[in-house]
Amino acid sequence: MQNEKNILNWFNREGSQEDLGADKDARIFEKIAHYASHIDVPKVDVESALANIKTRTAQVEKVKVRRLHVSRYYKMAVAAIVVLALGYFTLFNTTKSYQTDIAQTIHFNLPDQSEVTLNANSSISFNKKSWKEQRDLELNGEAYFKVEKGQKFTVITSQGKVQVLGTQFNVKERDDYFEVHCYEGLVAVSYNGSQLQLSKGKTFRIVNGQPSDVTDFGTLAPEWLSDESSFKEVPYKEVIAEFERQFDLKIEMKQVDENQLFTGSFTHNNKNTALKSITIPLQLSYKIDGKNVIVYKYEGN
């Protein structure tokens, strides 16, 4: 295409025939000039026209560049949605939760300053917004409570419910095992449609869905608060399960009656000492291989 300035100069009679270039182009432009001469139009200002063309071109280029930044506005919109979602979740999420891992215990206070100690591999959750009107919490695992006097306090588990009014008690809820110890005050245990009240030194225990008689105790607090697990006529499989929670070990039993009752304890500080404490009384032995332990019946010579 010919140079725009040369063409405009020729139309304004300010250029020569050579400005039009090839013969074919010259004939076309001559026809255009002939018809244009009969139209009353102002003389073309070459410099002004070129400046106008450049200005419009620059404006078009700017518009195109701005269109390339659509992704930036998309990202900003997504970020805004995320912020709003987080704000909504924070505003309407009223559940407070605590959880422990293997071999871990934590101590914390509830909104009414009642004290809770959560044993290993356990969790507690409650509605912090409605706590003043209804002091209910859900427990999965084992926890010791020192409850402030006031409104009714309820611990809900998958196997039973415990209601108290200013007392100290321990609740243990594991697979096929539910146990409540009352250390002070009065505890009401609801299980399978019936309710039983426990006073200080009393225990309520359910094993494999069946109530189990337990003699009274005289301790002031659970032994596990002092890094020791204690058992009184408890099925051996529950002892093994508790050992696994405290030491992060997997125990395999070979030719061992897992339902036999065990009375005794083990410390949480030394796995070898603990293993001896739960095997020797039952004439059992063990082998350790990394994080795996085999407990088997001891065959003496």
C-alpha positions in Angstrom: 0.0 0.0 0.0 1.3 3.5 -0.9 2.5 5.9 1.8 -0.6 7.7 3.3 1.2 11.1 3.2 2.1 10.9 -0.5 -1.5 9.9 -1.4 -3.0 12.8 0.6 -0.5 15.3 -0.9 -1.5 14.1 -4.4 -5.2 14.6 -3.6 -4.5 18.1 -2.4 -2.5 18.8 -5.7 0.6 19.2 -3.6 2.4 16.1 -5.0 3.5 14.7 -8.3 2.3 11.7 -10.4 5.3 9.7 -9.2 3.9 9.8 -5.6 1.2 7.4 -6.7 3.7 4.7 -7.7 2.7 1.9 -10.2 0.5 2.7 -13.2 -2.4 0.5 -11.9 -2.5 2.4 -8.6 -2.3 5.7 -10.5 -5.3 5.0 -12.6 -7.4 4.0 -9.6 -6.5 7.1 -7.7 -7.2 9.3 -10.8 -10.7 8.0 -10.9 -11.2 8.6 -7.3 -9.9 12.2 -7.7 -12.3 12.8 -10.7 -15.4 11.8 -8.7 -14.2 13.6 -5.6 -13.7 16.8 -7.5 -17.5 17.1 -7.8 -17.9 16.9 -4.0 -17.6 20.1 -2.0 -15.2 19.1 0.8 -12.6 21.0 2.6 -9.0 20.7 1.7 -7.3 17.8 3.5 -4.8 18.9 6.2 -2.1 16.2 5.8 -0.3 16.7 9.1 -3.6 17.0 11.0 -5.0 13.9 9.4 -1.9 11.8 10.1 -1.9 13.0 13.7 -5.6 12.1 14.0 -4.9 8.6 12.6 -2.0 8.0 15.0 -4.1 9.2 18.0 -7.0 6.8 17.1 -4.5 3.9 16.6 -3.0 4.6 20.0 -6.5 4.6 21.6 -7.3 1.3 20.0 -4.1 -0.2 21.3 -4.8 1.0 24.8 -8.2 -0.7 24.7 -6.6 -3.9 23.6 -4.1 -3.8 26.4 -6.8 -3.3 29.0 -8.6 -6.3 27.7 -5.6 -8.4 28.4 -5.9 -7.7 32.1 -9.3 -9.4 32.4 -7.6 -12.3 34.2 -6.4 -9.9 36.9 -10.0 -8.8 37.6 -11.0 -12.4 37.6 -8.4 -13.2 40.2 -9.5 -10.2 42.3 -13.1 -11.4 42.1 -12.1 -14.9 43.2 -10.1 -13.5 46.1 -13.0 -11.4 47.2 -15.3 -14.4 47.2 -12.8 -16.4 49.3 -12.6 -13.5 51.8 -16.4 -13.3 52.1 -16.6 -17.1 52.5 -14.1 -17.1 55.3 -15.9 -14.3 57.0 -19.2 -16.1 56.7 -17.7 -19.3 58.1 -16.1 -17.4 61.0 -19.4 -15.6 61.8 -21.7 -18.6 61.7 -19.3 -21.5 62.8 -20.0 -21.7 66.6 -18.4 -25.1 67.2 -15.2 -25.2 69.4 -13.2 -28.4 69.3 -10.1 -29.9 71.0 -8.3 -33.0 69.9 -5.3 -35.0 71.0 -3.0 -37.4 69.1 -1.4 -40.6 70.1 0.6 -40.3 73.4 -0.7 -36.7 73.9 -2.8 -35.1 76.6 -4.0 -31.5 76.9 -5.6 -29.3 79.6 -8.0 -26.5 78.9 -10.8 -24.5 80.4 -14.4 -24.3 79.1 -16.3 -21.0 78.8 -17.6 -21.3 82.4 -14.0 -22.1 83.6 -14.7 -25.8 84.2 -11.5 -27.7 83.7 -10.9 -30.5 81.3 -8.0 -32.8 80.8 -8.2 -34.8 77.5 -6.4 -38.1 77.3 -4.6 -39.5 74.3 -6.4 -40.0 70.9 -9.6 -38.2 72.1 -11.7 -35.2 71.0 -14.2 -32.8 72.5 -16.5 -30.3 70.8 -19.3 -27.9 71.9 -21.3 -24.9 70.8 -19.6 -21.9 72.3 -22.5 -19.5 71.3 -25.1 -21.4 73.3 -22.8 -22.5 76.2 -24.3 -20.1 78.7 -27.8 -21.5 78.2 -26.9 -25.1 77.6 -23.6 -26.6 78.8 -23.5 -29.6 76.5 -20.4 -31.1 74.9 -19.6 -34.2 72.9 -16.7 -36.5 73.8 -15.0 -39.2 71.8 -12.4 -40.9 73.9 -11.5 -40.1 77.5 -11.5 -36.9 79.6 -11.4 -35.8 83.2 -13.7 -33.0 84.3 -13.7 -30.5 87.2 -17.0 -28.8 86.8 -17.9 -25.3 88.1 -21.1 -25.1 90.0 -24.0 -23.6 88.1 -26.3 -24.9 85.4 -26.6 -28.5 84.3 -23.4 -29.9 82.6 -23.8 -32.7 80.1 -21.2 -34.9 78.5 -22.6 -36.8 75.4 -20.9 -39.9 74.0 -21.9 -42.4 71.4 -22.7 -45.0 74.1 -24.2 -42.9 76.9 -24.7 -39.5 78.5 -23.4 -38.0 81.8 -25.1 -35.2 83.6 -23.6 -33.4 86.6 -23.9 -30.3 88.8 -20.5 -29.1 90.2 -18.4 -32.3 90.5 -15.3 -34.1 89.4 -15.6 -37.2 87.2 -13.9 -39.2 84.4 -15.6 -40.4 81.2 -14.0 -43.1 79.0 -15.7 -44.0 75.7 -13.9 -46.4 73.4 -15.0 -49.2 71.0 -17.4 -51.5 73.0 -16.3 -49.8 76.2 -18.0 -47.1 78.3 -16.9 -46.1 81.8 -17.7 -43.3 84.2 -15.9 -42.7 87.5 -17.2 -40.1 90.0 -14.5 -38.5 92.2 -16.7 -35.8 93.8 -20.3 -34.8 94.0 -23.1 -36.7 92.1 -23.2 -38.0 88.6 -26.2 -39.1 86.6 -25.4 -41.6 83.8 -28.0 -42.2 81.1 -27.6 -45.4 79.1 -29.9 -47.4 76.9 -33.0 -45.6 78.1 -32.3 -45.9 81.9 -30.5 -43.6 84.3 -28.2 -44.3 87.3 -26.8 -41.9 89.8 -23.2 -42.3 91.0 -21.7 -40.8 94.1 -18.1 -40.3 95.1 -16.0 -43.5 94.6 -18.6 -45.2 92.4 -18.1 -46.5 88.8 -20.4 -47.3 86.0 -19.0 -49.6 83.2 -20.4 -51.1 80.1 -18.3 -53.8 78.2 -19.5 -55.1 74.8 -23.0 -53.6 75.5 -23.3 -55.4 78.9 -23.2 -53.7 82.4 -20.2 -54.8 84.5 -20.0 -54.7 88.3 -17.1 -52.7 89.6 -16.0 -52.3 93.2 -15.6 -48.9 94.8 -12.3 -46.9 94.5 -10.6 -44.5 96.9 -8.4 -42.5 94.6 -8.8 -38.7 94.2 -8.2 -38.5 90.5 -7.5 -40.8 87.5 -4.0 -42.3 87.4 -3.5 -41.3 83.8 -3.2 -37.7 84.9 0.1 -38.8 86.4 1.2 -40.7 83.2 0.0 -44.0 84.4 -2.9 -46.1 83.1 -4.6 -48.2 85.8 -7.1 -51.1 85.3 -9.4 -53.0 87.6 -10.8 -56.2 86.2 -10.8 -54.8 82.7 -10.7 -57.0 79.5 -7.2 -57.5 78.3 -8.0 -56.2 74.8 -8.8 -52.8 76.4 -5.5 -52.8 78.2 -3.7 -53.4 74.9 -5.7 -50.7 73.1 -4.8 -48.2 75.8 -1.1 -49.2 75.5 -1.2 -48.6 71.8 -2.7 -45.1 72.3 0.0 -44.1 74.8 3.0 -45.5 72.9 2.0 -45.4 69.2 2.8 -49.1 68.8 0.8 -51.8 67.1 0.4 -55.0 69.2 -0.4 -58.4 67.7 -1.6 -61.1 70.1 -0.9 -64.7 69.4 -2.7 -67.4 71.3 -3.7 -64.9 73.9 -7.2 -64.7 75.5 -8.1 -61.0 74.8 -11.2 -61.2 77.0 -9.4 -62.3 80.2 -9.7 -59.7 83.0 -6.6 -57.7 83.9 -5.9 -55.8 87.1 -2.8 -53.7 87.2 -1.2 -50.6 85.6 1.6 -49.4 83.3 3.6 -46.3 83.2 3.7 -44.0 80.1 7.4 -43.2 80.4 9.1 -46.5 79.3 7.6 -48.9 76.8 9.7 -51.9 78.0 8.7 -51.4 81.6 5.1 -50.9 80.5 5.1 -54.1 78.4 6.5 -56.1 81.3 3.8 -54.7 83.6 1.0 -55.9 81.3 2.5 -59.3 80.2 4.3 -60.8 83.2 1.2 -60.9 85.5 -0.6 -63.0 82.9 2.4 -65.2 82.1 2.9 -63.6 78.7 5.9 -62.5 76.8 6.6 -60.1 73.9 8.9 -59.2 71.0 9.5 -55.7 69.7 10.2 -55.1 66.0 10.2 -51.3 65.3 6.7 -50.1 65.9 5.2 -53.6 66.0 5.0 -55.8 69.1 4.0 -59.4 69.3 2.5 -60.6 72.6 2.4 -64.3 73.0 1.9 -66.9 75.7 5.1 -67.7 77.5 6.2 -71.3 77.3 8.7 -72.0 80.0 11.4 -74.8 79.8 
